[in-house]
Amino acid sequence: MEIQSQFLIISIYIAFASLAVAFLAAIFRLFKGPDITDRLIVIDLSASSLIGFIIMVIIVSGETVYLNVALITALVMFMGNIAFARYLKKTLKQ
Amino acid sequence: MEILIAILLLLASFFTLVSSFGIIRLHDVYMRMHAITKASSLATILFLIALILAQPGWRVVLGSLLLIVFVIATAPVSTHALAKISLQLGIKMAKGEVRNDMKTDENSGIELSDKSSEQESEDA
């Protein structure tokens, strides 16, 4: 796609900047979070901002192959959350 | 068409900023889960709709719809699992909690609710 209008270019910059802010907020909570589940919900936000980054790269460059990377990222996020929840439940019983 | 894509991108970046604000500023792990799950799922869906409008083609449309369905299906499941396990681990809510339906002596609360005390008296 040929990007022509100035408004779209500015909004692409804003989208990249807000995704970077979300990723930095996730990193902040990863270091500061008082409990273990505070650190686990970072997986959620960082994976969704990563999916956003990949989608923005597809929009800008036109390489639609990277959509598979976004799908796998969402799958890994889900499996990681469920696996950590099961693991914590198993440690709770002992 | 480009104006519509730009508006969708601006809305998605707004919701991304809302979720990052929520994960920094809210007081409690439950509140943070509430903020980031809904806002970032909506932001991802808006990004995907903008992608469908920007790069039309059956491969992109199929993958984007699959990803939208996947995000809608899995984000509540994973967040529910994490919220339940954090209640069972005994992580306390913030100070002004209004309602906690899973409050028992072994979870987080100090006082027992009426239901569980009735059950205890029946057992005795």
Backbone of each chain as ProteinMPNN parsed JSONL, in Angstrom:
{"seq_chain_A": "MEIQSQFLIISIYIAFASLAVAFLAAIFRLFKGPDITDRLIVIDLSASSLIGFIIMVIIVSGETVYLNVALITALVMFMGNIAFARYLKKTLKQ", "coords_chain_A": {"N_chain_A": [[0.849, -1.202, 0.0], [0.541, 2.171, -0.873], [1.448, 4.791, 1.101], [0.034, 7.859, 1.514], [-1.325, 10.061, 2.683], [-0.779, 12.649, 5.078], [-1.837, 12.548, 7.601], [-2.194, 9.846, 8.152], [0.45, 9.018, 8.342], [1.311, 10.412, 10.601], [-0.364, 9.24, 12.499], [0.564, 6.648, 12.44], [3.116, 6.995, 13.524], [2.313, 7.791, 16.102], [1.052, 5.489, 16.979], [3.177, 3.646, 17.063], [4.681, 4.875, 19.088], [2.969, 4.749, 21.307], [2.76, 2.013, 21.645], [5.369, 1.45, 22.371], [5.456, 2.8, 24.815], [3.626, 1.255, 26.26], [5.009, -1.16, 26.361], [7.231, -0.405, 27.873], [5.943, 0.241, 30.253], [5.089, -2.279, 30.985], [7.556, -3.498, 31.474], [8.382, -1.976, 33.641], [6.474, -2.745, 35.574], [7.17, -5.364, 35.76], [9.634, -5.255, 37.076], [8.949, -3.963, 39.445], [6.675, -5.068, 40.586], [4.865, -6.256, 43.405], [4.005, -8.867, 43.985], [3.864, -12.315, 42.803], [1.946, -12.749, 40.84], [1.598, -10.233, 39.866], [3.857, -10.016, 38.351], [3.281, -11.911, 36.51], [1.141, -10.994, 34.951], [2.39, -9.314, 33.305], [3.217, -10.725, 31.1], [0.928, -10.81, 29.544], [0.404, -8.079, 28.777], [2.832, -7.373, 27.532], [2.932, -9.224, 25.454], [0.657, -8.482, 24.016], [1.388, -5.918, 23.22], [3.529, -6.557, 21.643], [2.277, -7.969, 19.581], [0.874, -5.824, 18.522], [3.053, -4.283, 17.581], [3.978, -5.994, 15.547], [1.79, -5.985, 13.825], [1.775, -3.302, 13.092], [4.19, -3.195, 11.715], [3.532, -4.85, 9.574], [1.558, -3.275, 8.376], [3.049, -1.043, 7.59], [5.169, -2.084, 5.998], [4.098, -4.051, 4.327], [4.634, -6.732, 4.218], [3.04, -9.541, 4.45], [3.54, -11.939, 5.613], [4.336, -11.918, 8.178], [2.156, -12.052, 9.818], [1.706, -14.569, 10.759], [3.608, -14.743, 12.737], [2.495, -13.074, 14.648], [0.235, -14.558, 15.319], [1.402, -16.852, 16.475], [2.642, -15.642, 18.616], [0.436, -14.823, 20.166], [-0.549, -17.318, 20.821], [1.526, -18.428, 22.326], [1.527, -16.678, 24.473], [-0.942, -17.269, 25.706], [-0.599, -19.995, 26.367], [1.583, -19.784, 28.073], [0.556, -18.279, 30.227], [-1.453, -20.016, 31.2], [0.09, -22.241, 31.856], [1.744, -21.203, 33.873], [-0.197, -20.635, 35.788], [-1.171, -23.195, 36.403], [1.151, -24.29, 37.432], [1.606, -22.733, 39.699], [-0.63, -23.456, 41.158], [-0.033, -26.094, 41.653], [2.213, -25.844, 43.277], [0.955, -24.74, 45.407], [-0.517, -26.731, 46.617], [1.294, -28.391, 47.816]], "CA_chain_A": [[0.0, 0.0, 0.0], [1.26, 3.449, -0.896], [0.956, 5.7, 2.133], [0.138, 9.192, 0.936], [-1.805, 11.189, 3.486], [0.078, 13.014, 6.202], [-2.535, 12.148, 8.824], [-1.913, 8.432, 8.396], [1.853, 8.894, 8.779], [1.374, 10.869, 11.991], [-1.01, 8.256, 13.378], [1.47, 5.486, 12.534], [4.122, 7.343, 14.534], [1.686, 7.783, 17.432], [0.799, 4.098, 17.365], [4.45, 3.049, 17.491], [5.098, 5.462, 20.366], [2.144, 4.246, 22.412], [3.137, 0.614, 21.884], [6.62, 1.471, 23.132], [5.111, 3.189, 26.184], [3.007, 0.096, 26.916], [6.041, -2.161, 26.654], [8.032, 0.094, 28.999], [5.129, 0.105, 31.467], [5.133, -3.693, 31.361], [8.877, -3.76, 32.063], [8.356, -1.337, 34.961], [5.71, -3.567, 36.511], [7.929, -6.606, 35.945], [10.654, -5.069, 38.095], [8.463, -3.405, 40.689], [5.501, -5.735, 41.108], [5.144, -6.841, 44.716], [3.689, -10.293, 44.081], [4.257, -13.088, 41.608], [0.983, -12.6, 39.75], [1.896, -8.952, 39.222], [4.862, -10.249, 37.313], [2.742, -12.779, 35.461], [0.275, -10.298, 34.012], [3.259, -8.617, 32.346], [3.209, -11.539, 29.878], [-0.239, -10.418, 28.766], [0.552, -6.751, 28.168], [3.975, -7.327, 26.614], [2.601, -9.968, 24.235], [-0.254, -7.738, 23.142], [2.091, -4.821, 22.553], [4.35, -7.159, 20.581], [1.36, -8.208, 18.463], [0.647, -4.511, 17.915], [4.244, -3.944, 16.805], [4.042, -6.806, 14.333], [0.748, -5.507, 12.916], [2.214, -2.02, 12.514], [5.222, -3.487, 10.712], [2.846, -5.349, 8.375], [0.88, -2.158, 7.713], [4.018, -0.143, 6.96], [6.023, -2.675, 4.977], [3.34, -4.846, 3.377], [5.029, -8.142, 4.262], [1.951, -10.137, 5.221], [3.947, -13.231, 6.178], [4.572, -11.752, 9.619], [0.933, -12.268, 10.595], [1.876, -15.86, 11.435], [4.369, -14.474, 13.96], [1.549, -12.533, 15.619], [-0.598, -15.682, 15.784], [2.188, -17.701, 17.376], [2.854, -14.881, 19.846], [-0.781, -14.912, 20.973], [-0.662, -18.693, 21.33], [2.527, -18.622, 23.38], [1.063, -15.915, 25.632], [-2.01, -18.022, 26.363], [-0.065, -21.214, 26.975], [2.439, -19.407, 29.193], [-0.27, -17.902, 31.372], [-2.118, -21.198, 31.759], [1.104, -23.106, 32.464], [2.16, -20.621, 35.149], [-1.278, -20.776, 36.761], [-1.169, -24.589, 36.85], [2.348, -24.519, 38.245], [1.399, -22.116, 41.017], [-1.613, -24.27, 41.875], [0.652, -27.303, 42.11], [3.049, -25.505, 44.438], [0.096, -24.375, 46.537], [-1.033, -27.917, 47.301], [2.334, -29.086, 48.575]], "C_chain_A": [[0.877, 1.242, 0.0], [0.649, 4.377, 0.142], [1.151, 7.13, 1.637], [-0.261, 10.285, 1.91], [-0.934, 11.385, 4.72], [-0.508, 12.532, 7.528], [-2.24, 10.695, 9.179], [-0.478, 8.239, 8.883], [1.987, 9.304, 10.242], [0.749, 9.84, 12.925], [-0.181, 6.981, 13.48], [2.573, 5.76, 13.549], [3.544, 7.27, 15.941], [1.444, 6.351, 17.902], [2.079, 3.412, 17.807], [4.868, 3.573, 18.866], [4.271, 4.908, 21.521], [2.424, 2.775, 22.687], [4.437, 0.539, 22.667], [6.366, 1.849, 24.577], [4.493, 2.018, 26.937], [4.045, -0.959, 27.266], [6.904, -1.709, 27.827], [7.262, 0.011, 30.305], [5.121, -1.339, 31.941], [6.463, -4.042, 32.018], [8.967, -3.172, 33.469], [7.627, -2.21, 35.972], [6.415, -4.895, 36.757], [8.988, -6.431, 37.031], [10.069, -4.682, 39.437], [7.414, -4.267, 41.38], [5.713, -6.476, 42.412], [4.913, -8.346, 44.774], [4.035, -10.998, 42.784], [3.236, -12.907, 40.489], [1.067, -11.218, 39.111], [2.911, -9.123, 38.109], [4.306, -11.118, 36.2], [1.842, -12.037, 34.488], [1.074, -9.446, 33.041], [3.32, -9.382, 31.022], [2.095, -11.067, 28.941], [-0.001, -9.103, 28.017], [1.719, -6.72, 27.185], [3.672, -8.105, 25.339], [1.629, -9.184, 23.378], [0.431, -6.533, 22.516], [3.015, -5.349, 21.458], [3.51, -7.465, 19.342], [1.056, -6.895, 17.744], [1.822, -4.058, 17.072], [4.286, -4.706, 15.481], [2.997, -6.326, 13.324], [1.143, -4.175, 12.296], [3.29, -2.229, 11.466], [4.585, -4.013, 9.428], [2.183, -4.192, 7.63], [1.887, -1.286, 6.965], [4.725, -0.821, 5.792], [5.251, -3.488, 3.945], [3.737, -6.298, 3.315], [4.007, -8.894, 5.111], [2.319, -11.475, 5.845], [4.046, -13.13, 7.7], [3.316, -11.932, 10.454], [0.982, -13.607, 11.326], [2.642, -15.681, 12.734], [3.443, -13.937, 15.048], [0.66, -13.639, 16.183], [0.152, -16.547, 16.791], [2.459, -16.971, 18.692], [1.634, -14.949, 20.757], [-0.92, -16.299, 21.584], [0.304, -18.934, 22.475], [2.137, -17.865, 24.647], [0.022, -16.71, 26.411], [-1.445, -19.247, 27.085], [0.825, -20.886, 28.16], [1.64, -19.041, 30.423], [-0.895, -19.13, 32.021], [-1.103, -22.102, 32.456], [1.573, -22.542, 33.8], [1.079, -20.756, 36.205], [-1.335, -22.206, 37.297], [0.003, -24.871, 37.78], [2.192, -23.933, 39.636], [0.389, -22.912, 41.828], [-0.962, -25.529, 42.427], [1.56, -27.003, 43.301], [2.194, -25.169, 45.651], [-0.33, -25.605, 47.322], [0.018, -28.576, 48.186], [2.608, -28.429, 49.926]], "O_chain_A": [[1.83, 1.349, 0.772], [-0.534, 4.709, 0.067], [2.273, 7.562, 1.373], [0.388, 11.329, 1.964], [-0.43, 10.433, 5.316], [0.219, 12.16, 8.449], [-2.06, 10.353, 10.348], [-0.221, 7.393, 9.739], [2.675, 8.648, 11.024], [1.265, 9.592, 14.014], [-0.221, 6.303, 14.507], [2.93, 4.886, 14.338], [4.184, 6.76, 16.861], [1.61, 6.041, 19.081], [2.087, 2.684, 18.8], [5.348, 2.813, 19.706], [4.808, 4.628, 22.592], [2.336, 2.331, 23.832], [4.599, -0.326, 23.528], [6.986, 1.287, 25.48], [4.793, 1.805, 28.112], [3.98, -1.58, 28.327], [7.272, -2.518, 28.678], [7.848, -0.257, 31.354], [5.143, -1.605, 33.142], [6.502, -4.786, 32.998], [9.547, -3.776, 34.372], [8.099, -2.397, 37.093], [6.28, -5.486, 37.829], [9.221, -7.346, 37.822], [10.631, -5.034, 40.474], [7.268, -4.217, 42.602], [6.658, -7.258, 42.52], [5.575, -9.034, 45.552], [4.441, -10.376, 41.803], [3.604, -12.91, 39.314], [0.663, -11.035, 37.963], [2.839, -8.469, 37.068], [4.797, -11.074, 35.072], [1.777, -12.402, 33.314], [0.528, -8.916, 32.073], [3.457, -8.782, 29.956], [2.283, -10.942, 27.731], [-0.176, -9.019, 26.802], [1.615, -6.11, 26.121], [4.098, -7.704, 24.256], [1.737, -9.199, 22.152], [0.096, -6.153, 21.393], [3.254, -4.667, 20.462], [3.949, -7.258, 18.21], [0.987, -6.851, 16.516], [1.639, -3.515, 15.983], [4.589, -4.137, 14.432], [3.267, -6.263, 12.125], [0.883, -3.936, 11.117], [3.317, -1.536, 10.449], [5.025, -3.678, 8.328], [2.236, -4.129, 6.401], [1.622, -0.841, 5.848], [4.872, -0.228, 4.724], [5.694, -3.608, 2.803], [3.245, -7.038, 2.463], [4.091, -8.892, 6.34], [1.499, -12.083, 6.532], [3.867, -14.115, 8.416], [3.397, -11.962, 11.682], [0.374, -13.763, 12.385], [2.375, -16.369, 13.719], [3.578, -14.291, 16.219], [0.367, -13.658, 17.378], [-0.394, -16.927, 17.827], [2.503, -17.592, 19.754], [1.768, -15.112, 21.97], [-1.355, -16.441, 22.726], [-0.046, -19.564, 23.473], [2.379, -18.337, 25.757], [0.1, -16.812, 27.635], [-1.763, -19.505, 28.246], [0.832, -21.619, 29.15], [1.989, -19.435, 31.536], [-0.873, -19.271, 33.244], [-1.388, -22.664, 33.513], [1.78, -23.292, 34.754], [1.378, -20.967, 37.38], [-1.523, -22.416, 38.496], [-0.126, -25.585, 38.775], [2.587, -24.544, 40.629], [0.526, -23.033, 43.045], [-1.289, -25.979, 43.524], [1.666, -27.81, 44.224], [2.646, -25.296, 46.789], [-0.488, -25.545, 48.541], [-0.309, -29.233, 49.174], [3.459, -28.901, 50.68]]}, "seq_chain_B": "MEILIAILLLLASFFTLVSSFGIIRLHDVYMRMHAITKASSLATILFLIALILAQPGWRVVLGSLLLIVFVIATAPVSTHALAKISLQLGIKMAKGEVRNDMKTDENSGIELSDKSSEQESEDA", "coords_chain_B": {"N_chain_B": [[-10.278, 6.136, 2.664], [-7.763, 5.923, 3.834], [-8.013, 7.761, 5.855], [-9.813, 6.5, 7.544], [-8.31, 4.286, 8.353], [-6.337, 5.645, 9.741], [-7.812, 6.773, 11.827], [-8.647, 4.454, 13.154], [-6.16, 3.488, 13.956], [-5.389, 5.507, 15.712], [-7.348, 5.259, 17.709], [-6.719, 2.692, 18.62], [-4.157, 3.126, 19.62], [-4.781, 4.866, 21.653], [-6.212, 3.144, 23.399], [-4.164, 1.384, 24.002], [-2.498, 3.085, 25.44], [-4.18, 3.546, 27.596], [-4.198, 1.018, 28.789], [-1.508, 0.821, 29.534], [-1.321, 2.909, 31.341], [-3.066, 1.883, 33.263], [-1.652, -0.375, 34.157], [0.487, 0.754, 35.405], [-0.558, 2.546, 37.326], [-2.7, 1.634, 38.875], [-3.892, 0.063, 41.966], [-3.769, -2.608, 42.697], [-3.512, -6.121, 42.187], [-5.675, -7.318, 41.019], [-7.178, -5.209, 40.007], [-5.312, -4.321, 38.146], [-5.214, -6.47, 36.37], [-7.836, -6.348, 35.412], [-7.718, -3.854, 34.104], [-5.684, -4.142, 32.103], [-6.36, -6.377, 30.577], [-8.873, -6.009, 29.268], [-8.523, -3.519, 27.943], [-6.189, -3.877, 26.385], [-6.91, -6.033, 24.798], [-8.968, -4.925, 23.277], [-7.489, -2.974, 21.956], [-5.789, -4.561, 20.418], [-7.663, -5.781, 18.736], [-8.619, -3.542, 17.347], [-6.274, -2.74, 16.02], [-6.031, -4.95, 14.335], [-8.302, -4.721, 12.716], [-7.653, -2.368, 11.405], [-5.473, -3.337, 10.009], [-6.72, -5.162, 8.275], [-8.148, -3.34, 6.704], [-6.015, -1.976, 5.584], [-4.313, -3.758, 4.208], [-5.773, -5.453, 2.126], [-6.838, -8.748, 1.311], [-7.105, -12.275, 0.925], [-5.565, -13.85, 2.572], [-4.608, -12.188, 4.623], [-7.024, -11.309, 5.692], [-8.174, -13.675, 6.601], [-6.251, -14.571, 8.478], [-6.315, -12.413, 10.257], [-8.951, -12.459, 11.201], [-8.921, -14.901, 12.47], [-7.057, -14.363, 14.466], [-8.415, -12.384, 15.874], [-10.615, -13.822, 16.889], [-9.204, -15.603, 18.446], [-7.98, -13.943, 20.345], [-10.24, -12.883, 21.639], [-11.245, -15.226, 22.706], [-9.225, -16.294, 24.381], [-8.081, -14.403, 26.149], [-9.839, -13.748, 28.412], [-9.87, -16.283, 29.623], [-7.217, -16.869, 30.421], [-6.76, -14.734, 32.137], [-8.686, -15.186, 34.06], [-7.758, -17.567, 35.168], [-5.364, -16.664, 36.295], [-6.313, -14.761, 38.132], [-7.801, -16.342, 39.847], [-5.831, -18.012, 40.912], [-4.305, -16.136, 42.189], [-6.018, -15.274, 44.16], [-6.153, -17.64, 45.612], [-3.555, -17.866, 46.46], [-3.55, -15.961, 48.35], [-3.162, -13.234, 47.987], [-3.671, -9.949, 48.846], [-6.505, -7.76, 48.435], [-6.806, -4.283, 47.45], [-7.16, -1.396, 49.636], [-9.787, -0.279, 49.74], [-11.778, -2.325, 49.231], [-14.783, -3.562, 47.837], [-16.401, -5.793, 47.418], [-16.025, -9.236, 47.825], [-16.363, -12.243, 46.638], [-15.193, -14.656, 47.079], [-14.365, -14.85, 49.663], [-12.932, -16.45, 52.263], [-11.677, -18.067, 55.245], [-9.217, -19.077, 54.581], [-8.494, -17.795, 52.288], [-8.283, -14.687, 51.838], [-9.569, -13.034, 53.597], [-10.273, -11.617, 56.845], [-12.52, -11.777, 58.428], [-15.127, -14.164, 58.563], [-17.554, -14.966, 56.054], [-21.2, -15.037, 56.145], [-22.255, -17.384, 55.104], [-20.259, -19.379, 55.16], [-19.828, -19.563, 57.919], [-22.259, -20.545, 58.757], [-22.143, -23.06, 57.577], [-20.055, -24.14, 59.037], [-21.215, -24.277, 61.582], [-23.164, -26.133, 61.091], [-21.62, -28.354, 60.587], [-20.496, -28.748, 63.086]], "CA_chain_B": [[-9.882, 4.884, 3.305], [-6.607, 6.149, 4.705], [-8.485, 8.479, 7.05], [-10.418, 5.496, 8.429], [-7.203, 3.521, 8.953], [-5.654, 6.509, 10.721], [-8.658, 6.895, 13.019], [-8.569, 3.179, 13.874], [-4.846, 3.406, 14.613], [-5.372, 6.43, 16.856], [-8.154, 4.647, 18.776], [-5.969, 1.569, 19.186], [-3.05, 3.628, 20.449], [-5.399, 5.388, 22.876], [-6.493, 2.06, 24.343], [-2.882, 0.882, 24.485], [-2.053, 3.994, 26.498], [-5.036, 3.299, 28.77], [-3.746, -0.187, 29.481], [-0.221, 1.062, 30.185], [-1.661, 3.722, 32.521], [-3.649, 1.002, 34.26], [-0.699, -1.282, 34.8], [1.39, 1.514, 36.282], [-1.12, 3.433, 38.316], [-3.713, 1.037, 39.755], [-3.327, -0.283, 43.267], [-4.064, -3.953, 43.118], [-3.266, -7.005, 41.049], [-6.954, -7.587, 40.343], [-7.478, -4.015, 39.208], [-4.399, -4.26, 36.997], [-5.698, -7.452, 35.401], [-9.047, -5.775, 34.82], [-7.373, -2.787, 33.173], [-4.885, -4.46, 30.918], [-6.935, -7.389, 29.691], [-9.898, -5.475, 28.379], [-8.043, -2.442, 27.071], [-5.235, -4.312, 25.371], [-7.612, -6.86, 23.814], [-9.655, -4.017, 22.353], [-6.479, -2.333, 21.119], [-5.343, -5.541, 19.421], [-8.728, -5.959, 17.745], [-8.655, -2.364, 16.471], [-5.113, -2.846, 15.134], [-6.276, -5.962, 13.298], [-9.263, -4.179, 11.745], [-6.887, -1.438, 10.568], [-4.657, -4.144, 9.09], [-7.61, -5.669, 7.212], [-8.435, -2.254, 5.763], [-4.818, -1.475, 4.906], [-3.748, -4.757, 3.309], [-6.83, -6.423, 1.849], [-6.366, -9.968, 0.662], [-7.781, -13.323, 1.703], [-4.665, -14.378, 3.585], [-4.595, -11.251, 5.749], [-8.352, -11.279, 6.318], [-8.365, -14.937, 7.326], [-5.379, -14.565, 9.658], [-6.762, -11.401, 11.216], [-10.171, -12.931, 11.868], [-8.498, -15.973, 13.382], [-6.396, -13.75, 15.623], [-9.443, -11.696, 16.669], [-11.355, -14.857, 17.633], [-8.292, -16.17, 19.434], [-7.804, -12.977, 21.438], [-11.488, -12.812, 22.404], [-11.475, -16.467, 23.437], [-8.217, -16.714, 25.347], [-7.686, -13.411, 27.163], [-10.552, -13.939, 29.68], [-9.538, -17.561, 30.255], [-5.929, -16.785, 31.116], [-6.87, -13.796, 33.249], [-9.464, -15.836, 35.119], [-6.881, -18.512, 35.862], [-4.404, -15.934, 37.133], [-7.015, -14.126, 39.252], [-8.165, -17.383, 40.812], [-4.661, -18.492, 41.627], [-3.804, -15.114, 43.11], [-6.879, -15.335, 45.352], [-5.794, -18.803, 46.417], [-2.268, -17.611, 47.095], [-3.744, -15.069, 49.475], [-2.753, -11.863, 47.709], [-4.771, -9.14, 49.355], [-7.024, -6.678, 47.609], [-6.446, -2.966, 47.944], [-7.796, -1.084, 50.911], [-11.211, 0.009, 49.676], [-12.493, -3.344, 48.483], [-16.223, -3.477, 48.039], [-17.039, -7.094, 47.464], [-15.155, -10.352, 47.518], [-17.244, -13.393, 46.773], [-14.456, -15.854, 47.455], [-13.7, -14.587, 50.929], [-13.03, -17.445, 53.337], [-10.574, -17.833, 56.178], [-7.912, -19.427, 54.035], [-8.104, -16.986, 51.137], [-7.641, -13.418, 52.153], [-10.288, -12.196, 54.537], [-10.1, -11.861, 58.271], [-13.803, -12.204, 58.955], [-15.814, -15.131, 57.725], [-18.876, -14.547, 55.617], [-22.274, -15.717, 56.856], [-22.492, -18.705, 54.551], [-19.28, -20.346, 55.639], [-20.001, -19.784, 59.352], [-23.391, -21.466, 58.888], [-21.668, -24.404, 57.269], [-19.249, -24.618, 60.155], [-22.095, -24.651, 62.695], [-23.807, -27.387, 60.728], [-20.655, -29.435, 60.772], [-20.315, -28.979, 64.515]], "C_chain_B": [[-8.708, 5.083, 4.262], [-6.998, 6.891, 5.969], [-9.064, 7.491, 8.06], [-9.344, 4.661, 9.121], [-6.51, 4.355, 10.026], [-6.477, 6.655, 11.982], [-8.629, 5.607, 13.84], [-7.239, 3.042, 14.608], [-4.785, 4.325, 15.819], [-6.189, 5.872, 18.014], [-7.389, 3.501, 19.44], [-4.827, 2.053, 20.053], [-3.577, 4.271, 21.72], [-5.661, 4.261, 23.874], [-5.219, 1.397, 24.849], [-2.338, 1.77, 25.608], [-2.886, 3.826, 27.758], [-4.551, 2.073, 29.533], [-2.404, 0.028, 30.154], [-0.396, 1.951, 31.41], [-2.198, 2.836, 33.64], [-2.622, 0.125, 34.93], [0.286, -0.517, 35.663], [0.642, 2.017, 37.496], [-2.092, 2.744, 39.284], [-3.066, 0.315, 40.932], [-3.143, -1.762, 43.5], [-3.834, -4.876, 41.932], [-4.561, -7.297, 40.287], [-7.365, -6.407, 39.471], [-6.584, -3.952, 37.979], [-4.815, -5.264, 35.933], [-6.911, -6.925, 34.646], [-8.692, -4.722, 33.786], [-6.719, -3.336, 31.924], [-5.566, -5.477, 30.031], [-7.919, -6.779, 28.725], [-9.333, -4.451, 27.418], [-7.093, -2.962, 26.017], [-5.875, -5.278, 24.377], [-8.324, -5.989, 22.791], [-8.667, -3.327, 21.425], [-5.984, -3.293, 20.046], [-6.388, -5.737, 18.327], [-8.795, -4.762, 16.795], [-7.464, -2.344, 15.517], [-5.374, -3.84, 14.001], [-7.289, -5.479, 12.269], [-8.57, -3.173, 10.827], [-6.019, -2.191, 9.58], [-5.488, -4.704, 7.948], [-7.91, -4.577, 6.203], [-7.205, -1.844, 4.97], [-4.278, -2.458, 3.89], [-4.822, -5.774, 2.971], [-6.299, -7.593, 1.02], [-6.834, -11.123, 1.509], [-6.895, -13.858, 2.797], [-4.684, -13.499, 4.837], [-5.936, -11.263, 6.471], [-8.579, -12.536, 7.151], [-7.521, -14.958, 8.608], [-5.843, -13.58, 10.701], [-8.021, -11.838, 11.942], [-9.852, -14.046, 12.859], [-7.884, -15.397, 14.645], [-7.4, -13.011, 16.503], [-10.21, -12.711, 17.519], [-10.483, -15.428, 18.754], [-8.123, -15.241, 20.623], [-9.06, -12.911, 22.296], [-11.662, -14.07, 23.249], [-10.489, -16.67, 24.57], [-7.872, -15.684, 26.415], [-8.504, -13.548, 28.456], [-10.177, -15.232, 30.391], [-8.244, -17.454, 31.056], [-6.015, -15.834, 32.298], [-7.676, -14.392, 34.396], [-8.6, -16.827, 35.896], [-5.919, -17.781, 36.785], [-5.089, -15.276, 38.329], [-7.377, -15.154, 40.309], [-6.956, -17.846, 41.599], [-4.121, -17.412, 42.557], [-4.727, -14.97, 44.318], [-6.484, -16.508, 46.235], [-4.443, -18.656, 47.074], [-2.393, -16.642, 48.254], [-3.24, -13.668, 49.245], [-3.92, -10.945, 48.024], [-5.227, -8.106, 48.335], [-6.588, -5.346, 48.204], [-7.414, -2.556, 49.052], [-9.308, -0.908, 50.792], [-12.013, -1.038, 48.952], [-13.967, -3.326, 48.848], [-16.813, -4.866, 48.238], [-16.046, -8.168, 47.074], [-15.958, -11.62, 47.728], [-16.512, -14.645, 47.222], [-13.786, -15.707, 48.806], [-13.968, -15.717, 51.914], [-11.835, -17.217, 54.25], [-9.233, -18.138, 55.527], [-7.545, -18.582, 52.835], [-7.462, -15.679, 51.561], [-8.311, -12.711, 53.31], [-10.003, -12.558, 55.979], [-11.403, -12.406, 58.842], [-14.459, -13.19, 57.998], [-17.142, -14.564, 57.268], [-19.927, -15.42, 56.287], [-22.425, -17.166, 56.411], [-21.532, -19.733, 55.143], [-19.429, -20.581, 57.143], [-21.214, -20.697, 59.605], [-22.964, -22.897, 58.613], [-20.847, -24.973, 58.41], [-20.129, -25.064, 61.317], [-22.829, -25.947, 62.378], [-22.867, -28.571, 60.913], [-20.475, -29.765, 62.255], [-21.555, -29.669, 65.081]], "O_chain_B": [[-8.659, 4.499, 5.344], [-6.402, 6.688, 7.028], [-8.845, 7.615, 9.265], [-9.444, 4.362, 10.311], [-6.143, 3.843, 11.084], [-5.931, 6.663, 13.085], [-8.59, 5.652, 15.069], [-7.188, 2.547, 15.734], [-4.198, 3.97, 16.841], [-5.786, 5.99, 19.171], [-7.406, 3.355, 20.662], [-4.547, 1.47, 21.101], [-2.912, 4.235, 22.755], [-5.366, 4.403, 25.061], [-5.177, 0.905, 25.976], [-1.79, 1.277, 26.595], [-2.366, 3.948, 28.867], [-4.496, 2.077, 30.763], [-2.165, -0.516, 31.232], [0.3, 1.772, 32.41], [-1.844, 3.003, 34.807], [-2.695, -0.105, 36.137], [0.871, -1.097, 36.577], [1.162, 1.925, 38.608], [-2.285, 3.224, 40.401], [-1.877, -0.003, 40.915], [-2.424, -2.148, 44.422], [-3.953, -4.447, 40.785], [-4.549, -7.496, 39.072], [-7.837, -6.581, 38.347], [-7.034, -3.576, 36.897], [-4.779, -4.962, 34.74], [-7.007, -7.037, 33.424], [-9.287, -4.686, 32.709], [-7.147, -3.034, 30.809], [-5.366, -5.443, 28.816], [-7.83, -6.99, 27.515], [-9.617, -4.492, 26.221], [-7.169, -2.541, 24.862], [-5.44, -5.347, 23.227], [-8.294, -6.268, 21.593], [-8.959, -3.114, 20.248], [-5.78, -2.896, 18.899], [-6.054, -5.846, 17.147], [-9.0, -4.929, 15.592], [-7.606, -1.98, 14.35], [-4.989, -3.605, 12.855], [-7.162, -5.785, 11.083], [-8.849, -3.12, 9.629], [-5.841, -1.75, 8.444], [-5.045, -4.729, 6.8], [-7.929, -4.826, 4.997], [-7.319, -1.414, 3.822], [-3.829, -2.053, 2.818], [-4.778, -6.886, 3.499], [-5.435, -7.435, 0.157], [-6.955, -10.969, 2.724], [-7.387, -14.279, 3.844], [-4.766, -13.998, 5.959], [-5.99, -11.233, 7.701], [-9.107, -12.473, 8.262], [-8.01, -15.315, 9.68], [-5.779, -13.862, 11.897], [-8.157, -11.623, 13.146], [-10.435, -14.124, 13.941], [-8.147, -15.869, 15.751], [-7.267, -13.002, 17.726], [-10.431, -12.495, 18.71], [-10.959, -15.698, 19.856], [-8.12, -15.685, 21.771], [-8.978, -12.885, 23.524], [-12.164, -14.003, 24.371], [-10.871, -17.17, 25.627], [-7.411, -16.059, 27.493], [-7.912, -13.47, 29.533], [-10.164, -15.283, 31.621], [-8.172, -17.884, 32.208], [-5.418, -16.086, 33.344], [-7.386, -14.135, 35.564], [-8.691, -16.919, 37.12], [-5.679, -18.211, 37.914], [-4.521, -15.232, 39.42], [-7.28, -14.89, 41.508], [-7.037, -18.05, 42.811], [-3.542, -17.724, 43.597], [-4.27, -14.583, 45.393], [-6.477, -16.393, 47.461], [-4.195, -19.247, 48.126], [-1.467, -16.502, 49.054], [-2.918, -12.967, 50.204], [-5.028, -11.142, 47.524], [-4.455, -7.643, 47.496], [-6.069, -5.289, 49.318], [-8.363, -3.276, 49.363], [-10.042, -1.353, 51.675], [-12.86, -0.694, 48.128], [-14.345, -3.106, 49.999], [-17.633, -5.078, 49.132], [-15.309, -8.019, 46.099], [-16.206, -12.026, 48.863], [-17.138, -15.594, 47.695], [-12.77, -16.347, 49.078], [-15.103, -15.914, 52.347], [-11.068, -16.276, 54.049], [-8.221, -17.531, 55.878], [-6.399, -18.63, 52.387], [-6.238, -15.577, 51.636], [-7.688, -11.865, 53.951], [-9.552, -13.662, 56.287], [-11.409, -13.356, 59.625], [-14.354, -13.059, 56.778], [-17.782, -13.789, 57.978], [-19.597, -16.422, 56.921], [-22.687, -18.057, 57.22], [-21.94, -20.813, 55.57], [-19.181, -21.693, 57.608], [-21.21, -21.509, 60.529], [-23.364, -23.827, 59.315], [-20.939, -26.163, 58.713], [-19.857, -26.076, 61.962], [-23.088, -26.76, 63.266], [-23.278, -29.649, 61.343], [-20.32, -30.929, 62.625], [-21.609, -29.957, 66.276]]}, "name": "protein", "num_of_chains": 2, "seq": "MEIQSQFLIISIYIAFASLAVAFLAAIFRLFKGPDITDRLIVIDLSASSLIGFIIMVIIVSGETVYLNVALITALVMFMGNIAFARYLKKTLKQMEILIAILLLLASFFTLVSSFGIIRLHDVYMRMHAITKASSLATILFLIALILAQPGWRVVLGSLLLIVFVIATAPVSTHALAKISLQLGIKMAKGEVRNDMKTDENSGIELSDKSSEQESEDA"}
